Amino acid sequence: MSGEVLQVDDNSCCASCGITANDDMKLKICTACKLVRYCSVKCQKDHRSKHKRACKKRVAELRDEILFQQPESSNFGDCPICCLPHPIDRTNLSCHATVMSCCGKIICVGCNRANQIREIEESLQQICPFCRYLVPETVEEADKLLMRRVEANDPLSLVEVGKQCGIEGDNAGAFKYWTKAAELGDAEAHFCLFILYHDGKAVEKDRKKAVYHLEHSAIAGHHYARYNLGCIDQNTGRIERAVKHWIIAANLGLDDAVQKLKESFHWGDVSKEDFAAALRGHQAAVDATKSPQRSEAAIEMDSTNLMSEVLDAMDDCASCGITANDNIELKKCTACKLVRYCSVKCQKEHRPKHKRACKKRAAELHDEILFQQPESSHLGDCPICCLPHPVGKTKTVTMGCCSKIICDGCDYGNKKREIAKSLQQRCPFCRHPAPKTVEEADKNSLRRVESNDPVSLNEVG
């Protein structure tokens, strides 16, 4: 089919019949491509066969202009108190945030902790740091506030209620709330709908609708929606588009996107300049989310979680809580030495909760050993005079017969004594006769190697 478009000097003529717009004739623009105008529906239908191809191409171009535009921030936005961007890595304690059920605002961990400290020091009631509403004391009160926000069509509250329905297995209810939130432009709601259409939960599997919601979510700044779009384009062979998606996701601060760009750079699919710019953008996005208050809160949360975990797991299985007895022996975590488990199954189930604290404690234990001052150098002491060997190994002699390292002073004293008394040359430690040839010395060394002597193994190596 021909895709030629009638070339018009301006948009004041009908693209089909060529009639000029005037006071009595108003031309209507093509709502898809925004390029041409028509005087009537009949002219639009007559011109459709010629315009269809160019129209679709322009629509795709307009869509890509919107799709590949770098969002100003992620879908989490900024904390309304400190006005710093919310981090997107929710596995990091410094990235934790609190969704206030009273006003639907997301408060960062730093501002939330500062507000709690102020309330404790001044003996004040616990209130929301944004809207100053009293913090609900029970789960029922919090649910009532959340449903009040749902009735007010708050997108964040609609998404949260939808997630609760999903946890309870009510996918139809989740679809209802997420659809409403998506209509209000919520990125997380679009991403949740993508999952439903992709997996076929509560709705029939529909790839077009799944990609549609994924694109809307990415346009609104959802980092993982953007990352998944890149993976989809990669699987379909559109590497250039995939790289564009990953660069945008990296500029939002997503580590997984950086990893994909590393792989693409390795295969030559992304230039050195673009890769370097993406790394700088990623670091800038991560640095923009940092603050001293958030770091202090993360350290406090980490130490609190670690201590509570240790206290809870002293005599009980950290996963199922069973107490040690004559029939059940609890085994320590070999990495951190803090918690105990009754079985390998319990250890695997508890791994996601324990992983961060375990890695931190294992690093602390490793550092305790690493930064401990050694009693002496690796050369040790001379077995004759019992003085430490100097670090310069040229000032020592390794004996092939017994593998002892003799300092040059003791070696010189022994040789002087043997010459003065005309004695046979012997090892000053084991008194074995000194080898007269290189072959004899090599035999002595190999004999020590066979007995797995570390010094001899090192020398032969």
N, C-alpha and C positions, 0 to 999 in steps of 0.2 A: 504494500500500500504506500502511496506517495505521501511524504510528510511535508511537502512544500506549503509554505504559508504565503498568503497574498501580501506582498510588501506594500505597506501604506505609509505615506509621509508622516502622518500623525494618527492619533487615535480618534479623530473626529469623523471618520468614515466607517460605514458598515463593512466588515471584512468579506461579506458575501456579495452584496449587490452594489456596494460602493456609494450608497446614498450618504449625503453629508448631514451631520447633526445641525438642527436649527431649533427655533423656539417651539415648533410643533412636533419635532422629531427628536426624542431623547434616545441615545444609544446606551445599551447596557453592556458592561464589561464581562468577559468570560471569567466566571468565578474561580476556575481552576488555575489557569496560567496567568491571568491578569495582563495578557498581552494584546488581545484583540477585542473589538466591540461589535455588537449586532443591533440591528433595528427591530428585529422580531425573533420569536422562537423559530419560525419557519426558516429564516435566513441562517440561524444557528445550526439547525438540523441539516440544511442543504450544504453548509460549509464543513460539517463534521468530518466527512471522509478525508478532506484535504488537511484539516487542522488537527486531527486526532493524534498523529504521531508527534508533531511538534509540541502539542499541548501536554502530552504525557511526559515528554522529555523535560519540559520547563517545570512541570509540577514536581518531578523528581529532584531537579536542581534546587527549587525553592525549599523542598523538604530537607535536602542535605545541608543547605545553608543554615537552617535552624538546628538540625541534628548535630552538626559538627562545630557548633558555636560553644566556646569554653564558658561553662557556668561561672557566675561570680563566686559561688560557694557551694558546698555540698548541700544535700537536702536537709541536713541537721541544722543548718543555719548558724547563728551566733547565740551565745549566752546572753539573755536580756539584762543581766546584771553587770558583768565585766566587759560585755560587747566583744569578746574574743571568739573566733570560730570554734565550734565543737569539733573535737577530733573524731575521726571515722573508725579508728581501730578500737572496737569495743572489748577486745581481749586484754587491753592494757588498763591497769587500775586508774591511771591518771586520766583516762578517757571516759570513765564512768560518769553518767549524768542521771539526774532525777527528774522524772516527768511529774509535774505537780497536778494532782487531780482537780484542784480548785480552779486553776486558770488555764491549764493545758500547756504551760510553758516548760521548756527544758532548761534546767538549771545545772551548770557544770559542777563538778565535785569540789572545786576550789571555793566557789561562792557559797555552796551549800554548807561546807565545813566552817567557813568564816562566820556565817549566820548562826550556826549551832554554838560555836564558841562564845559569840556575843551574848546569846540567850542564856548560856550557862553562867557566864561571869556576872551578868546583871540580873540573874534569877527571873528571867522573863518567860512568858508563855511561848510555846513553839508555834510560830506562824510562818506562812509562805514568804520567802524573801522577796517575791515580786509583788503579789497582790495584797500581802499582809493579812490573808485569811487564816484563821486558826487551822492548824494541821489536824486532820482527822485522827482520833485515837483508836478507832477500830476499823477492821476491813470493811464492815458494812457501811460505815460513814463514807469511807473512801469510794466505795462502789456507787453510792448515791450521788456523790459529787461528779463522778465520772459519767454517770447516765444523764446528769443535768447538762454536762457539756455535750453529750451526744445529741440531746434534744435541741441544743443550740447549733447543731450541724458543725461542730468543731472537728476538722479533719483528723487531727492527732488522736482525739478521743475515739473517733469512729474506727481508726486503725487499731487502737489498743483493744477495744471491745471485740473487734473482728479476730484479733490474735487469741483472745481468751476463748472465743468460740472454736477456733481451730484447735487449741489445746484440748478442749473438751470433746473434740471429734465432730462438732457441728460445722461442717464445711459449707453447708448451704447458708447458715447464718453468717459465717465469715464472709462469704461471697456478697451477701446483701450489704453488709457494712462497708466492705472494701470498695464496692461499686459506687456507693454514695460518696465515699471519701475521694475516689478517683475523679468523680464528676466535679469535685471541688478543687481538683488539681494537685492532690497529695502524691508525692513521688513514691513513698513507701507503699501506698495503696495500689498504685499501678504495678509495682514490683511484686506484690503479693498476688495480684490477679494474673500476672505473667506465670507465676508458679502454678496456680490453679489450672490455667489453660494448657500449660506445658505438661503437667502430670495427669490432667483429666480428672481432677477432684471436684465434685459437685457440679461440674460442667463437662461437656464433651471436649476431647482434645482438639485444639484448633491452633495450628502453628501461626497463621496470620494474625489472629487476635493476640496470641502470646507475644509475638514480635512487636505488634502495635503498642501494647502496654509497656513492653520493655523500652521501646524508643521514647515514649512519653515520660517514663521514669528517668531515663538517662538525660533527657532535655532538662528536666527539673533538678538535676544535680545528683542523682543517686549513683554512687560510685560503683557498686557491684552490678547495677543495670548496665552501666557503660562498659564495664569489664566483660560482662557476658555477651554484649553486642559484638565486642571485638572477637571473642571466641567463636561466635556464630559465623562471622565473616571469615575468620581463619579457616573454619571447617568447610566453607563453601568456596575457598580459593581466592577470596577477595582480600589479599594480604594488605594492600595499601589502605583500605578502609579500616581493617582491624588495627593497624598501627596507629591511625588517627584516633580511634576510640581509646586505645591504651595510653596514648600521650595525654589525652584529656583526663583520664582516670588518674594517671600519675600526678598531674598538676593539682588534683584534688587531695593528694596525699595517700593514695592506695599503694601498698607495698607489692601486692600481687601483680599490678599493672607494670611496675618497674621490672619485676622478674620476667614478665613476658617481653618487655622491650629489650632486656639483656639477651634473651634467646633470639629475638629478631635481629638485633645488632650482630650477633654471632653469625647468623646466616646471611647477613648482608641486606636485610629487608628494610633497615632503617639507617639513615646516614649518621655519621659521627656527631655532626652539629645538632641534629634533631634529638639524638639520644642524650647528649650533654645538656641541652636545653630542658629536656624532660626531667633529668636528674636534679637540675637546679630548681625547677618548678616544684618538684616533689618535696625537696628539702625546705623550700620556702613555705609550702603549705603546712608541713609538719611543725616548723619553728613558730609559725603564726598561732598555733594552738597552745603553745607552752606558756606557763606563768609560774612564778614561785609558789603561789597559793595552791595550784593544781599539783605541783610536785610534792609539796609538803603533805597534802591530803593523801596522795598516792602512797607515800612512805608510811604514813600513819595507818592507812587501811591495810597495807601489806603486813605490817608488824602485828596489827590486831588480828588479822585472819590467821597468821602463822601461829600466834600464841594460843588462840582459841582452838586451833586444830591440834596443837601439841597437848593442851590440857584435856581435850576430849578424847584423845587417842592414846593416853598413857597405858591403860590396861584393857582397852576395848579395841575391837576391829574398827578401823577408821571408816569402813564402808557400811557394814551391816550392824555394827555396834555390839556384837556378841562379846561376852567377857571371857577372858582366858580361864581355863580350869584344867583338871587332870586329863581330860579327854581332848581338849582343844589347845593347841600351842600356837600362839601368835608369833609371826615372823616380822622382823623389822624391815622397813624399806631400805634396801642396800645403798641407796644413793644419799638420802638425807638423814637416816638414822632417827627420824622423829616419830613416824607413825608405824602402826602394826596392822597386819592383815591376817585373817584366818585362812585365806585361800588365794590362789592366783586369780580366780574369777572376781573376787572382791577387789583385788588390787587393780585389775583392768577397768572395772566399773567406776572406781574412785579416781582413776587417772586424770580425767578432765578437770576435776575440782582441785586435785592435789598438785598438778603439774607445775604451776607457777611457783608455789611455795617450795616444792621439792627442788626445782632448779636453782632457786635463790639460795637455799640452805646448802645444797651440794657445792655451789660456787664459793660460799663462805667457808665451808670445810676445806675446800681445795686451797683457798687463799691462806687459811691458817697454816697449812703445811708449806705452801709456796713461799710465804714471807717469814718463815721461821729462820732465825740465824743459825747456820750450821756450826757445830762445835769446832770443826777444822775443815781444811780444803779436802778435795777428793784424794789427794796424795797421802793424807794421813801423817803419822809420825814415823820417824826412823826407829826401827826395832832395836838398835844398838844404844843410841844416846837418848832415845825417847823424846826428842825435840821435834816440833812440827817441821815438815819439809817446806822449803821455799817453793813458791808457785812456779818459778822458772825450772822446768823439768831437766834442763841441761846440767843442773847442779846435783843431780841424783844419778844413781846407777841401779838398773833393774837386774837382779841376779837370775840367770836362766835355770839354776838348779832348784831354787825354792820360791822364786817369783817375788822375793822381798825387795822393797825399794830402799837402798842404803844411801844415806846422805854422803856428799863428797868428803866431809870431814872424817867420818868413820872409815870410809873406804881408803882415804889417804893414810890414816893412822894404822890400819891393818897392813897395808902394803909396806909402810916404813918399818913396822915391826918384823915382817917376814924377810925383808932385805937385810936388816941389821943382824938377825939370828940365822940367816941362810935357811929359811924354812920353805916348805912347799907352799905354793899359792893355793889358798882355800877361800871358800865363801866365809865372810866374817860372821854370818848368822848360823848357817847349818853345818859349817865346817866341811862341806863337800869339796873335793878337789876341783880347782878351776879348770874348765876345758882348755886344752892346748890348741885346738883348731876350731875353725868356724863350723865344721860338720858336727863336732861333739856338742858345741853350743846349741846348734839347731836341734839335735836329738833330745837334749835336755828340755828345750822349749816345747817340742812336740809331745814329750812325756807329760809335761804339765798341762798341755792342751787336752790330752786324753782324759785327764782327771778333772776337766772342766774348771780350770783355774782362770778367773776373769782377767787377771793381768796378762797372762800368757796368751789368752784368746785375743785380747786387744792388740798385743804386740805382733802376733802372727798375722792378724787382720790388717 
